[in-house]
Amino acid sequence: MSTVGTVEKAFAAALYADGHEGLDTGASLLAAAPAADAELRLRGEEFVRRAWERGWQPADIVRIVRRDLGEAHERLVAGLIAGESGRYAHLAPRWRAQLDELKQAPYAADRFSYAGAVLELYRLLVRLPSIEPVGPVPGAPFTAEPSAHEPRMLTRIRALLAKAEATGYPEEAEALTAKAQELMARYSVDEALLAARTHRPDAPAACRIGVDAPYETAKAILLDAVASANRCRAVWNSAFGFSTVVGFEADLEGVELLYTSLLVQGTTAMTRAEAVQRAGGRKRTKTFRQSFLMAYAHRLGERLAAVAEEVVTADLLPVLASRDVAVTDRAEEMFPQTTTTRVRGVTDEAGWTHGTAAADSAQVSKTHPRITP
């Protein structure tokens, strides 16, 4: 049998039927045919390309493979993504950044185990549904950024937030985070005014941010609060573990940076508070954590909304209002049938109290005199 015929027969047995029997049959066929490995890899890269055409990006694919399969499959898909991406001379900046995050490492196993893992991965890839696209796929035209380097302001913001995550002193973390939010707001307004003055073609874009278990509802609420405060819209897809954030490019990366940092700071504060609870004889860890993070997200939402009102002066309202309308229109175009859900699961008073206090410690204000860039 030819290598193509072997691969086709293995796929017919394994990819389009549920259960392990078909996987075992397909793996046995491939294990006995080493010459089919090259064809098998080409088919995998083709499945990756088809997933991109259905709206998935590299980080999305890696995230769901990691969640639904495992580390070995993540290694395999990273290699396929790198191989398929290598066919294209030019890639959009966000796409390139996701490729830089890939963890590539060889997967060592006996032939049967290797073939079985490959078929499990391909079964997942061919069943991925279409989702809302958030950028051009490789090979499609895109608007290149004026510079390959990150804007200086974002570099400063990133450095401030890294320091906030690293410090063991809550007051210092508060001050650093406050300064980062101040710079984010200033950068956003400057970009909006520049676009208005120069009549630069500027339209909302979108990106996806992972919202991983556990306690994903609280994390999604926190991301929504950060996005709203920075003139963006976030739509959570609980089934696939991500939120799509819609906004102007000047705001999107800032949202991801601040959300990630606040999540790290909140998790650190939660671990510290949980240790105190355990020292007092408490054992209900899960309910404490869930209530803590819900309170943390809720309180930060209130504080960020207040800050958002403070940083906008009357002369900026017309420019920013037009951008708000554009973001809303784009989000509604992408997601015409969003739904709301009632949040449940806050049952631990101590967790809620500690989470609220942690949010207050991570407060974000307009200015803070103790920090100099």
C-alpha positions in Angstrom: 0.0 0.0 0.0 1.3 3.5 -0.8 2.1 6.0 2.0 -0.9 8.1 0.9 -3.1 5.1 1.0 -1.9 4.1 4.5 -2.5 7.6 5.8 -6.0 7.7 4.3 -6.9 4.3 5.7 -5.6 5.3 9.2 -7.6 8.6 9.0 -10.8 6.8 7.9 -10.5 4.5 11.0 -9.5 7.2 13.5 -10.6 10.7 12.7 -14.3 10.5 12.0 -15.5 8.1 14.6 -15.6 8.3 18.4 -13.9 5.9 20.8 -10.5 4.4 21.1 -11.0 1.4 18.8 -10.6 3.4 15.7 -7.6 5.2 17.1 -5.9 1.9 17.9 -6.5 0.7 14.4 -5.2 3.8 12.8 -2.1 3.9 15.1 -1.3 0.3 14.3 -1.4 1.1 10.5 0.9 4.1 10.9 3.3 2.4 13.3 3.9 -0.3 10.8 4.7 2.3 8.0 7.5 4.6 8.9 7.6 5.8 5.3 4.2 7.5 5.8 5.6 9.9 8.4 6.3 12.7 6.0 2.8 12.5 4.5 1.4 12.4 8.0 3.1 15.6 8.9 2.0 17.3 5.7 -1.6 16.4 6.5 -1.2 17.8 10.0 0.0 21.1 8.7 -2.9 21.2 6.3 -5.3 20.6 9.3 -3.7 23.5 11.1 -4.1 25.7 8.0 -7.8 24.8 7.8 -8.2 25.7 11.5 -6.7 29.1 10.8 -9.2 29.6 7.9 -12.0 28.9 10.4 -10.8 31.7 12.7 -8.4 30.0 15.0 -4.9 31.4 15.7 -1.8 29.7 17.0 -2.3 30.6 20.7 -6.0 29.4 20.5 -5.1 26.1 19.0 -2.3 25.5 21.6 -4.6 26.5 24.4 -7.4 24.0 23.5 -4.9 21.2 22.7 -3.3 21.7 26.1 -6.7 21.7 27.8 -8.3 18.8 26.0 -5.4 16.5 25.3 -2.0 17.1 27.0 1.6 18.1 26.9 2.7 15.6 24.2 0.0 16.8 21.9 1.0 20.4 22.6 4.5 19.6 21.5 3.2 18.0 18.3 0.9 20.9 17.4 3.6 23.5 18.1 5.8 21.8 15.5 2.9 21.7 13.0 2.2 25.4 13.6 5.8 26.4 13.1 6.1 24.3 10.0 3.0 25.7 8.3 3.9 29.3 9.4 7.3 28.9 7.9 5.8 28.8 4.4 4.9 32.6 4.6 7.5 35.4 4.2 5.4 38.0 6.0 3.2 37.5 9.1 1.0 39.9 11.0 2.6 41.2 14.2 0.2 39.5 16.6 0.7 36.2 14.7 4.5 36.5 14.9 4.2 37.2 18.6 2.2 34.0 19.2 4.7 32.0 17.2 7.5 33.4 19.5 5.6 31.9 22.5 5.5 28.4 21.1 7.2 25.8 23.2 8.8 23.5 20.7 10.4 20.3 21.9 10.7 16.8 20.4 8.2 14.2 21.4 9.9 10.9 22.1 7.8 7.7 22.2 7.5 4.3 20.6 5.9 4.3 17.2 2.5 3.1 18.3 2.2 5.7 21.1 3.5 8.4 18.7 1.0 7.5 16.0 -1.9 7.4 18.5 -1.0 10.9 19.9 -0.9 12.3 16.3 -4.3 10.8 15.5 -5.8 12.2 18.7 -4.5 15.6 17.8 -5.7 15.4 14.2 -9.1 14.3 15.4 -9.4 17.4 17.6 -8.1 19.7 14.8 -10.6 18.5 12.2 -13.5 19.0 14.6 -12.7 22.6 15.6 -15.7 24.7 14.6 -15.6 28.1 12.9 -15.1 31.1 15.3 -15.0 34.8 14.8 -11.8 35.8 13.0 -9.7 38.4 14.8 -7.0 39.0 12.2 -5.6 38.0 8.8 -4.4 34.4 8.3 -0.8 33.9 6.9 -0.7 34.8 3.2 -3.5 37.4 3.4 -2.6 41.1 3.1 -2.4 43.1 6.3 -1.4 46.6 7.4 2.1 46.5 8.8 3.1 48.4 11.9 5.3 51.5 11.2 8.1 49.9 13.4 9.1 46.4 14.3 9.8 47.7 17.8 7.3 47.9 20.6 6.2 51.5 21.4 8.3 53.0 24.2 5.2 53.7 26.3 4.2 50.0 26.3 7.7 49.0 27.2 7.5 51.3 30.3 4.1 50.0 31.2 5.3 46.4 30.9 8.3 47.2 33.2 6.1 48.8 35.8 3.7 45.9 35.9 6.6 43.4 36.1 7.9 45.2 39.2 4.4 45.3 40.7 4.1 41.5 40.3 7.6 40.9 41.8 7.4 43.1 44.9 6.3 41.7 48.2 5.1 45.1 49.5 1.4 45.8 48.7 1.8 49.6 48.8 4.6 49.5 46.3 2.6 47.2 44.0 -0.3 49.6 44.3 1.9 52.6 43.3 3.5 50.7 40.4 0.2 49.5 39.1 -1.3 53.0 39.4 1.5 54.5 37.4 1.1 51.9 34.7 -2.6 52.6 34.4 -1.9 56.4 34.2 0.6 55.7 31.3 -2.0 53.5 29.6 -4.6 56.1 29.7 -2.2 58.8 28.4 -1.0 56.6 25.6 -4.6 55.8 24.5 -5.7 59.4 24.5 -2.5 60.5 22.6 -3.2 57.9 19.9 -6.8 58.9 19.6 -5.9 62.6 19.2 -3.2 61.8 16.7 -5.6 59.7 14.6 -8.2 62.6 14.7 -5.7 65.3 13.8 -4.0 63.5 10.9 -7.2 61.8 9.7 -5.4 58.5 9.9 -7.5 55.5 8.8 -8.1 53.8 12.2 -10.6 51.1 12.9 -11.2 48.8 15.9 -9.3 45.5 15.9 -9.7 42.4 18.1 -7.5 39.9 19.9 -8.2 36.9 22.0 -7.0 36.4 25.6 -7.0 33.1 27.4 -9.4 32.7 30.4 -8.3 29.4 31.9 -9.8 27.2 34.6 -10.2 27.1 37.5 -12.4 30.0 38.6 -12.8 31.2 35.0 -16.0 33.1 35.6 -14.2 35.4 38.0 -11.3 35.8 35.6 -13.6 36.6 32.8 -15.3 39.3 34.9 -11.9 40.8 35.8 -10.9 40.9 32.1 -14.2 42.6 31.2 -13.6 45.2 33.9 -10.1 46.0 32.6 -11.4 46.1 29.0 -14.3 48.4 29.8 -12.1 50.8 31.7 -9.8 51.0 28.7 -12.5 51.6 26.1 -12.7 48.1 24.9 -15.4 45.4 24.8 -14.7 41.8 26.0 -16.9 38.8 25.0 -16.2 35.6 26.8 -16.4 32.2 25.1 -16.6 29.8 28.1 -16.7 26.7 25.9 -13.2 27.4 24.4 -11.6 29.2 27.3 -11.0 32.7 25.9 -12.4 36.1 25.7 -12.3 38.2 22.5 -11.4 41.8 23.2 -12.5 44.4 20.7 -10.9 47.9 20.7 -8.3 50.1 19.0 -4.8 48.7 18.8 -3.4 51.4 21.2 -5.7 49.9 23.9 -5.7 46.2 23.2 -2.1 45.4 24.3 -2.6 47.5 27.4 -5.7 45.6 28.4 -3.8 42.3 28.1 -0.8 43.6 30.1 -3.0 45.0 32.9 -5.3 42.0 33.1 -2.4 39.6 33.3 -0.7 41.7 36.0 -3.8 42.1 38.1 -4.5 38.4 37.8 -0.9 37.6 39.1 -1.3 40.2 41.9 -4.7 38.8 42.9 -3.5 35.2 42.9 -0.5 36.2 45.0 -2.8 38.0 47.5 -5.2 35.1 47.5 -2.4 32.6 48.3 -1.3 34.8 51.2 -4.8 35.2 52.6 -5.5 31.5 52.2 -2.3 30.7 54.2 -3.7 32.8 57.1 -7.0 31.0 56.9 -5.4 27.6 57.0 -3.2 28.6 60.0 -6.5 29.3 61.8 -7.8 25.7 61.0 -9.8 26.4 57.9 -10.0 23.8 55.2 -12.6 25.0 52.6 -10.0 26.1 50.1 -12.1 25.9 46.9 -15.0 28.1 48.2 -12.6 30.6 49.7 -10.7 31.0 46.4 -13.8 31.3 44.3 -15.3 33.9 46.5 -12.0 35.7 46.8 -11.5 36.1 43.1 -15.1 37.1 42.5 -14.8 39.8 45.1 -11.5 40.9 43.6 -12.9 41.2 40.1 -16.1 42.9 41.3 -14.2 45.5 43.4 -11.6 46.2 40.7 -14.4 46.7 38.2 -15.8 49.5 40.4 -12.5 51.1 40.9 -11.4 50.9 37.3 -14.7 52.4 36.2 -14.2 55.3 38.5 -10.7 55.9 37.2 -12.0 55.8 33.6 -14.2 58.8 34.4 -11.4 60.8 36.0 -9.0 60.7 33.2 -11.3 62.1 30.5 -11.6 65.9 30.3 -14.4 67.6 28.5 -12.4 68.6 25.4 -11.6 64.9 24.8 -15.2 63.7 24.8 -16.1 64.1 21.1 -13.0 62.2 19.9 -13.4 59.4 22.5 -17.1 59.2 22.0 -16.7 58.5 18.3 -14.2 55.7 19.1 -16.5 54.2 21.7 -19.2 54.0 19.0 -16.8 52.4 16.6 -15.8 49.8 19.1 -19.4 49.0 20.0 -20.4 48.7 16.4 -17.5 46.4 15.7 -18.2 44.2 18.7 -21.9 43.9 17.7 -20.9 43.0 14.1 -18.7 40.3 15.4 -21.0 39.0 18.0 -24.7 39.7 17.1 -26.1 37.1 19.5 -24.2 37.5 22.8 -26.0 36.5 25.9 -25.6 37.4 29.6 -25.5 34.9 32.5 -26.1 35.2 36.2 -23.0 34.8 38.3 -23.3 32.2 41.1 -21.0 30.5 43.5 -20.1 33.3 46.0 -20.7 31.5 49.3 -17.6 32.3 51.4 -17.8 35.5 53.4 -14.1 35.4 54.4 -13.1 34.9 50.8 -15.2 37.8 49.7 -13.8 40.1 52.4 -10.2 39.2 51.6 -10.8 39.5 47.9 -12.3 43.0 48.3 -9.3 44.1 50.4 -6.9 42.7 47.8 -8.6 44.7 45.1 -8.3 47.9 47.2 -4.6 47.2 47.6 -4.2 46.8 43.8 -6.1 50.1 43.3 -5.4 52.0 40.1 -5.6 55.8 40.3 -4.9 58.7 38.0 -1.6 59.8 39.5 0.8 58.7 42.2 3.6 61.0 43.3 5.9 58.4 44.7 6.7 56.7 41.3 8.9 58.2 38.6 9.3 56.5 35.2 
